[in-house]
Amino acid sequence: MSDSQKEKPKKEIKPKKTEMTEQDAKKRAGNFGEVALGYTEEQALKEAERCLGCKKPTCVEGCPVEIDIPAFLALIQEKKFGEAIRKIKEKNCLPAVCGRVCPQEDQCEKKCVLAKKFEPVGIGRLERFIADWAREHGEKDKPKIKKSTGKRVAVVGSGPAGLTVAGDLAMLGHDVTVFEALHKAGGVLVYGIPEFRLPKKIVEDDINYVKSLGVKIKTDMVIGKILTVDELLDSEGFDAVFIGSGAGFPIFMGIPGENLNGVYSANEFLTRSNLMKAYLFPQYDTPIARGKRVAVVGGGNVAMDSARTALRLGADEVYLVYRRSEKEMPARIEEVEHAKEEGIIFKLLTNPKQISGKDGWVSGIECYQMELGEPDESGRCRPIAIEGSEFVLDVDVVIMAVGTSANPLIPESTSNLELSRRGYIVADEESGKTSREGVYAGGDIVTGSATVILAMGAGRIAAQSIHAYLTGEK
C-alpha cells in the first residue's frame, strides 16, 4: 500500500477553546482599557487547528453575513493571514468590531459541529486576531470594486447596518453617501458600546476601511430635520435610500421619581461617557454624575455596559437590579461573568417600585422581591411582585437600561412609509424593501434593539436588493 493510500492519522481534538488573556479583574475595574487582550499568533494557530474542516460547514449557516468560516480558518492554519483577512472582507467590512462584540455563542459557534461534544472553535476570537493582525501589519488590500453604475444611494445612519450596506454597495459600483446625525460616525458602536469592550480606535479603523471603498460620510446631518428622506430622493438626486437609524429612543418604567436628578436612561449615560468622553471631564466639557452607590435596572448587554461603566467612573458599589433570575438574562454569558468578576452586585428577582429623592436628587430606590410565574409571550417565566416584600437600596444614581424604542423623527417625516404599531419601519425580511418606492430599511429601526451582527446581516440583504433595484439584475 502506498503512502497516499494509507489512512491519515485521526486528528486529536482539544475539548476546550484556547484561553484568551484578559486584564486582571481588580485592575480593569478601575480603567477603560480593553478587557480581553486577544490571541497571540501561537494561540491563534493552536485554536484554528481545532477546526474539523467539515464538508458541510454548519457554522456558516449561523453567520448572518455568511462569512466563509472554514476557508478563513484554513488560511490561518497555513499562516496565510493576509489571505484570511481578504476572505473575511469579502462578506464583512467590520471584522475587528464583530470579533469583539458579536454573540458568536448564539450564532456561528452554536452551529459548530465540534460543539456537539466539546467547546466550539473560537471563531470570534480568531476573526478578531486576523483583523488585528491586518491592522498592525498595514494590510490595505480590499476586494475588487466594480465599474461605476452612475447610481447614487443615500444611507441614513452610520451604525453597523448603515456601514455594511454602504460598503457592499460601494463595492458593487454605486456612489454612496452616509448621513450621520451625531458628530462622529459609528452609531451604537461609538455611543453605546464602552471602550473596554470595543475601543473607539478599532471602530475608526473599520470605518476608514469603508471610506477607502469610496463611501462618503457626512456627520452632523439630522435626517428628518436638515433634509428629509423625501428630499433625498426628490431634490438631492439620490436613486435609493437605506434607513439604518437604529432604535435609540430611551424607555423608562413610568414609576414615581424618574424625573429626579441622578436618574439616567442607559442611552444618555453611555453616550455621555463613550462618545462625549464625560469620564475625562473637565478635559472634555460633557459632565456626568459620578455616583458612589449606583443602581442599574435591566439584564441585557446595555445594563452590563452601564453597570461596568459606573464602576469605572468611581462608584463604590454598583447594583444590577433585574426582575428575573440569571437564567433569563438576555446579556451574553461572557459579559455577566466579567461583571461579576469586577464586583457588580447582582440583585436578581428584584424590580423597582419607586425612586426616592432628597432636595431634587436621587437618595434611594425602593424595590419589590419577585417570584417567577408561568411563561409569558417571550417564552420566559413572568415575574410577579411579592406583596409586602419591599425594601430600599440607598443609591445616588439610577440608570434605566430597560430597552429602547424607535425614534419617530425619520418615520414621521417620510411620506408613504408603513410603520408597525410600535413605530418601527415595516420592511420585508428578505429584501429590506419598505412600502415606499426606492426606500429600504434594516437593523434596529425595523427589528427593535438587537445585535450588531444581525443589523449587519440586514444591511447585506438590503444592499443586494438595492443593487437589483438600481440595475435590473437578479
Buried (B, 14 or more C-beta within 10 A) or exposed (E): EEEEEEEEEEEEEBEEBBEBEBBEBEEBBEEBEBBBEBBEEEBBBBBBBBBBEBEEBBBBEBBBBBBBBBBBBBBBBEEBBBBBBBBBBBBBBBBBBBBBBBBBBBBBBBBBBBBEEBBBBBBBBBBBBBBBBBBEEEBEEBBEEEEEBEBBBBBBBBBBBBBBBBBBBBBBBBBBBBBBBBEBBBBBBBBBBBBBBBBBEBBBBBBEBBBBBBBEBEEEBBBBEEBBBBBBBEEBEBBBBBBBBBBBBBBEBEBBBBEBEBBBBBBBBBBBBBBBBBBEBEEEEBEBBBBBBBBBBBBBBBBBBBBBBBBBBEBEBBBBBBBBBBEBBBBBEBBBEBBBBBBBBBBBBBBBBBBBBEEEEBBBBBBBBBBBEEEEEEEBBBBBBEEEBEEEBEBBBBBBBBBBBBBEBBBEBBEEBEBEEEBBBBBBEEBBBBEBEBBBBBBBBBBBBBBBBBBBBBBBBBBBBBBEBBEEEE
